[in-house]
Amino acid sequence: MSSSRLNAPIQARMYSKSLHKVLWVVAVVLSAGLLAPPLFFIAAKKRVVSMAVPAIYAVIIYGSVIVATILGNSKNWEGLVLAITMIVAAVHAAILDMEWKPGR
C-alpha cells in the first residue's frame, strides 16, 4: 500500500543558491555529521527526501554517541562511525538538488 505523501513530487528546491548548498555541506562536515539530521529534516519537510532519512541519520549519529558513552569507546569505533556517516551525509547533502527541474 503506497501513500500519496511518499510518492508526492518534489515541491520546492532544497537550496535556493549555490552558496546555501556550500554552507550546508560545510556545516555537516565541520560538525562531524551532527547537523545531518536537521538538514535532512528540512529536506523531508520540503518533500525532497522521505521522512525516514533524517530518522536514520539521527539513529546512526546520535545512537552511536550514546552507546559509546554508555559502553565505552575502547577501540575508538565511534570515531569511525561518525567519520563514515559524515562523509555519506556530506555527499548526500551535496546531491540533493541534482534532479530538480523548474515547474516540477
ChimeraX attribute file (.defattr): number of C-alpha atoms within 10 A of each C-alpha:
attribute: neighborCount
match mode: 1-to-1
recipient: residues
	/A:1	3
	/A:2	6
	/A:3	7
	/A:4	8
	/A:5	9
	/A:6	11
	/A:7	10
	/A:8	11
	/A:9	11
	/A:10	19
	/A:11	13
	/A:12	18
	/A:13	19
	/A:14	24
	/A:15	16
	/A:16	10
	/A:17	9
	/A:18	8
	/A:19	10
	/A:20	12
	/A:21	18
	/A:22	15
	/A:23	11
	/A:24	18
	/A:25	23
	/A:26	16
	/A:27	17
	/A:28	23
	/A:29	20
	/A:30	12
	/A:31	11
	/A:32	20
	/A:33	25
	/A:34	20
	/A:35	20
	/A:36	27
	/A:37	22
	/A:38	15
	/A:39	18
	/A:40	27
	/A:41	21
	/A:42	15
	/A:43	24
	/A:44	18
	/A:45	14
	/A:46	15
	/A:47	20
	/A:48	21
	/A:49	18
	/A:50	18
	/A:51	16
	/A:52	12
	/A:53	15
	/A:54	20
	/A:55	15
	/A:56	13
	/A:57	23
	/A:58	20
	/A:59	13
	/A:60	15
	/A:61	23
	/A:62	15
	/A:63	14
	/A:64	17
	/A:65	17
	/A:66	13
	/A:67	12
	/A:68	16
	/A:69	11
	/A:70	9
	/A:71	8
	/A:72	13
	/A:73	13
	/A:74	8
	/A:75	8
	/A:76	10
	/A:77	13
	/A:78	19
	/A:79	15
	/A:80	11
	/A:81	14
	/A:82	19
	/A:83	16
	/A:84	13
	/A:85	20
	/A:86	24
	/A:87	16
	/A:88	15
	/A:89	24
	/A:90	21
	/A:91	14
	/A:92	14
	/A:93	22
	/A:94	16
	/A:95	11
	/A:96	17
	/A:97	18
	/A:98	9
	/A:99	8
	/A:100	14
	/A:101	10
	/A:102	6
	/A:103	7
	/A:104	9
